[in-house]
Amino acid sequence: MSNDAAAGTMMIVFGVVYLAIIVLFIVGYWKIWSKAGFNGAWSLLMLVPLVNLIAFLYLAFADWPIHKRLRNPDTFN
């Protein structure tokens, strides 16, 4: 196997690992957003540079819908 072929194979392996890590984080954020009471699709904002920081800070400091529902149990259906 030549050096070029080995380098190409390593790039493919690193690319697959990188994509797997991205998917893992998106799935994790999806669960966090969902458990907080938001739509899980908000986790896709984590793919957009700078927007991901704003979304993260919003998630950290916003009043979560689940907390609003727990404070007012009459809203449960």
Backbone as a chain_set.jsonl record, in Angstrom:
{"seq": "MSNDAAAGTMMIVFGVVYLAIIVLFIVGYWKIWSKAGFNGAWSLLMLVPLVNLIAFLYLAFADWPIHKRLRNPDTFN", "coords": {"N": [[0.86, -1.179, 0.0], [0.65, 2.147, -0.891], [1.908, 5.317, 0.294], [0.119, 7.374, -0.288], [-2.302, 6.026, -0.613], [-2.627, 4.974, 1.953], [-2.836, 7.33, 3.406], [-5.187, 8.347, 2.326], [-7.008, 6.403, 3.181], [-6.848, 6.75, 5.948], [-7.878, 9.325, 6.152], [-10.52, 8.879, 5.408], [-11.346, 7.213, 7.507], [-11.02, 8.953, 9.703], [-12.89, 10.885, 8.95], [-15.309, 9.441, 9.088], [-15.356, 8.852, 11.825], [-15.465, 11.456, 12.834], [-17.979, 12.327, 11.832], [-19.591, 10.507, 13.227], [-19.219, 11.386, 15.845], [-20.36, 13.944, 15.683], [-23.04, 13.244, 15.15], [-23.61, 11.892, 17.533], [-23.473, 14.021, 19.403], [-25.554, 15.669, 18.452], [-27.791, 14.01, 18.813], [-27.67, 13.774, 21.589], [-28.032, 16.489, 22.397], [-30.576, 16.786, 21.333], [-32.096, 15.178, 23.045], [-31.714, 16.605, 25.434], [-32.883, 19.139, 24.864], [-35.506, 18.239, 24.439], [-36.191, 17.11, 26.943], [-36.184, 19.392, 28.428], [-38.455, 20.558, 27.629], [-38.672, 21.829, 25.247], [-38.869, 21.864, 21.616], [-37.219, 19.183, 20.141], [-35.878, 19.582, 17.761], [-34.512, 21.916, 17.925], [-31.966, 21.262, 18.548], [-30.562, 21.035, 16.217], [-29.581, 23.518, 15.723], [-27.125, 23.514, 16.848], [-25.337, 22.867, 14.929], [-24.696, 25.121, 13.542], [-22.294, 27.555, 13.333], [-21.577, 30.003, 15.839], [-24.359, 30.554, 16.153], [-24.843, 28.285, 17.567], [-23.661, 28.84, 20.027], [-25.294, 30.876, 21.006], [-27.733, 29.494, 21.136], [-27.054, 27.569, 23.027], [-26.575, 29.187, 25.291], [-29.126, 30.281, 25.572], [-30.56, 27.948, 26.19], [-29.39, 27.412, 28.639], [-30.117, 29.598, 30.275], [-32.786, 30.341, 29.885], [-36.29, 30.341, 30.801], [-37.539, 27.294, 31.222], [-40.042, 25.445, 29.443], [-40.987, 23.143, 30.762], [-40.569, 23.75, 33.437], [-42.353, 25.851, 33.747], [-44.757, 24.471, 33.423], [-44.64, 22.781, 35.62], [-44.803, 24.591, 37.706], [-47.38, 25.449, 37.398], [-49.659, 23.325, 37.726], [-52.21, 22.994, 36.651], [-52.134, 23.184, 33.943], [-51.522, 20.779, 32.859], [-52.594, 18.222, 30.725]], "CA": [[0.0, 0.0, 0.0], [1.467, 3.352, -0.976], [1.622, 6.333, 1.321], [-1.085, 8.104, -0.686], [-3.461, 5.177, -0.321], [-2.755, 4.909, 3.41], [-3.321, 8.631, 3.855], [-6.594, 8.427, 1.937], [-7.769, 5.525, 4.074], [-6.906, 7.393, 7.263], [-8.793, 10.459, 6.054], [-11.874, 8.324, 5.413], [-11.612, 6.74, 8.875], [-11.214, 10.134, 10.551], [-14.144, 11.495, 8.544], [-16.407, 8.642, 9.638], [-15.349, 9.066, 13.28], [-15.924, 12.831, 13.036], [-19.428, 12.327, 11.624], [-20.21, 9.771, 14.33], [-19.196, 12.262, 17.02], [-21.367, 14.983, 15.448], [-24.361, 12.622, 15.336], [-23.752, 11.637, 18.967], [-23.783, 15.272, 20.08], [-26.88, 16.13, 18.041], [-28.766, 13.163, 19.511], [-27.631, 14.177, 22.998], [-28.698, 17.78, 22.531], [-32.006, 16.572, 21.047], [-32.693, 14.683, 24.291], [-31.701, 17.684, 26.424], [-33.919, 20.105, 24.499], [-36.81, 17.598, 24.644], [-36.456, 16.986, 28.375], [-36.42, 20.736, 28.95], [-39.795, 20.949, 27.219], [-38.605, 22.473, 23.939], [-38.839, 20.956, 20.476], [-35.884, 18.616, 19.991], [-35.253, 20.056, 16.535], [-33.619, 23.018, 18.274], [-30.6, 20.732, 18.637], [-29.91, 21.235, 14.924], [-28.877, 24.798, 15.771], [-25.761, 23.272, 17.293], [-24.509, 22.688, 13.741], [-24.429, 26.426, 12.942], [-21.332, 28.312, 14.153], [-22.044, 31.179, 16.572], [-25.75, 30.319, 16.563], [-24.805, 27.239, 18.579], [-23.356, 29.461, 21.319], [-26.501, 31.585, 21.429], [-28.718, 28.472, 21.516], [-26.586, 26.971, 24.281], [-26.833, 30.145, 26.368], [-30.578, 30.334, 25.739], [-30.945, 26.734, 26.911], [-28.896, 27.495, 30.009], [-30.674, 30.677, 31.086], [-34.209, 30.58, 29.628], [-37.269, 29.667, 31.647], [-37.932, 26.13, 30.448], [-41.481, 25.131, 29.466], [-41.292, 22.121, 31.764], [-40.65, 24.425, 34.733], [-43.612, 26.593, 33.75], [-45.841, 23.507, 33.644], [-44.561, 22.264, 37.003], [-45.281, 25.649, 38.602], [-48.827, 25.565, 37.223], [-50.102, 21.958, 37.39], [-53.497, 22.988, 35.964], [-51.926, 23.162, 32.487], [-51.345, 19.395, 32.408], [-53.813, 17.638, 30.124]], "C": [[0.896, 1.229, 0.0], [1.058, 4.332, 0.12], [0.357, 7.113, 0.999], [-2.349, 7.311, -0.364], [-3.697, 5.094, 1.182], [-3.304, 6.217, 3.958], [-4.798, 8.792, 3.506], [-7.482, 7.588, 2.833], [-7.913, 6.155, 5.458], [-7.867, 8.586, 7.247], [-10.253, 9.987, 6.078], [-12.261, 7.883, 6.821], [-11.869, 7.928, 9.793], [-12.523, 10.839, 10.216], [-15.344, 10.769, 9.12], [-16.498, 8.837, 11.149], [-15.879, 10.462, 13.602], [-17.439, 12.927, 12.871], [-20.16, 11.603, 12.751], [-20.264, 10.625, 15.592], [-20.238, 13.366, 16.879], [-22.765, 14.428, 15.677], [-24.616, 12.362, 16.813], [-24.134, 12.908, 19.714], [-25.162, 15.797, 19.711], [-27.961, 15.315, 18.746], [-28.826, 13.537, 20.995], [-28.333, 15.499, 23.243], [-30.193, 17.665, 22.264], [-32.717, 16.121, 22.328], [-32.757, 15.79, 25.344], [-32.794, 18.695, 26.13], [-35.304, 19.517, 24.766], [-37.155, 17.494, 26.124], [-36.715, 18.334, 29.023], [-37.801, 21.239, 28.569], [-39.829, 21.683, 25.886], [-38.702, 21.412, 22.85], [-37.395, 20.476, 20.288], [-35.148, 19.095, 18.759], [-34.348, 21.267, 16.79], [-32.171, 22.546, 18.347], [-29.847, 20.914, 17.324], [-29.205, 22.584, 14.848], [-27.427, 24.621, 16.206], [-24.807, 23.037, 16.124], [-24.071, 24.016, 13.13], [-23.471, 27.202, 13.843], [-21.931, 29.625, 14.656], [-23.501, 31.053, 17.005], [-25.77, 29.252, 17.648], [-24.488, 27.812, 19.963], [-24.576, 30.189, 21.878], [-27.562, 30.587, 21.891], [-28.335, 27.823, 22.841], [-26.871, 27.898, 25.457], [-28.333, 30.302, 26.623], [-31.058, 29.128, 26.546], [-30.536, 26.824, 28.381], [-29.686, 28.484, 30.862], [-32.174, 30.939, 30.869], [-35.073, 29.862, 30.658], [-37.855, 28.514, 30.834], [-39.434, 25.888, 30.541], [-41.851, 24.1, 30.522], [-41.395, 22.743, 33.158], [-41.942, 25.231, 34.847], [-44.781, 25.657, 34.047], [-45.831, 22.966, 35.07], [-45.027, 23.297, 38.008], [-46.797, 25.795, 38.536], [-49.375, 24.207, 36.789], [-51.433, 21.905, 36.644], [-53.332, 22.912, 34.446], [-51.692, 21.76, 31.964], [-52.655, 18.875, 31.852], [-53.744, 16.151, 30.174]], "O": [[1.809, 1.329, 0.819], [0.02, 4.191, 0.767], [-0.398, 7.475, 1.902], [-3.343, 7.87, 0.101], [-4.841, 5.14, 1.635], [-4.137, 6.216, 4.865], [-5.572, 9.316, 4.307], [-8.578, 8.008, 3.202], [-8.983, 6.095, 6.064], [-8.584, 8.824, 8.219], [-11.11, 10.622, 6.693], [-13.374, 8.149, 7.275], [-12.821, 7.919, 10.573], [-13.197, 11.342, 11.115], [-16.291, 11.401, 9.587], [-17.594, 8.971, 11.693], [-16.657, 10.628, 14.542], [-18.109, 13.549, 13.695], [-21.228, 12.038, 13.18], [-21.252, 10.589, 16.326], [-20.926, 13.693, 17.845], [-23.587, 15.072, 16.329], [-25.726, 12.587, 17.296], [-25.022, 12.881, 20.566], [-25.871, 16.319, 20.571], [-28.945, 15.879, 19.224], [-29.907, 13.606, 21.58], [-29.128, 15.627, 24.174], [-30.992, 18.362, 22.89], [-33.796, 16.614, 22.656], [-33.748, 15.899, 26.067], [-33.55, 19.074, 27.024], [-36.185, 20.217, 25.267], [-38.291, 17.762, 26.516], [-37.388, 18.414, 30.051], [-38.274, 22.233, 29.12], [-40.893, 22.112, 25.44], [-38.628, 20.215, 23.125], [-36.464, 21.282, 20.28], [-33.92, 19.026, 18.708], [-33.509, 21.599, 15.952], [-31.25, 23.353, 18.221], [-28.616, 20.943, 17.32], [-28.328, 22.778, 14.006], [-26.594, 25.492, 15.955], [-23.592, 23.013, 16.317], [-23.171, 24.041, 12.29], [-23.798, 27.477, 14.997], [-22.707, 30.271, 13.951], [-23.835, 31.418, 18.132], [-26.608, 29.297, 18.549], [-25.0, 27.315, 20.966], [-24.853, 30.125, 23.076], [-28.216, 30.8, 22.912], [-29.197, 27.558, 23.679], [-27.352, 27.454, 26.5], [-28.756, 30.44, 27.771], [-31.86, 29.267, 27.469], [-31.262, 26.362, 29.261], [-29.904, 28.237, 32.048], [-32.765, 31.707, 31.628], [-34.64, 28.903, 31.298], [-38.585, 28.739, 29.869], [-40.035, 26.102, 31.594], [-42.928, 24.182, 31.114], [-42.215, 22.314, 33.97], [-42.553, 25.289, 35.914], [-45.68, 25.994, 34.817], [-46.885, 22.724, 35.657], [-45.583, 22.945, 39.049], [-47.426, 26.216, 39.506], [-49.538, 23.967, 35.593], [-51.76, 20.873, 36.057], [-54.291, 22.606, 33.737], [-51.663, 21.555, 30.75], [-53.711, 19.072, 32.453], [-54.668, 15.474, 29.721]]}, "num_chains": 1, "name": "protein.A"}
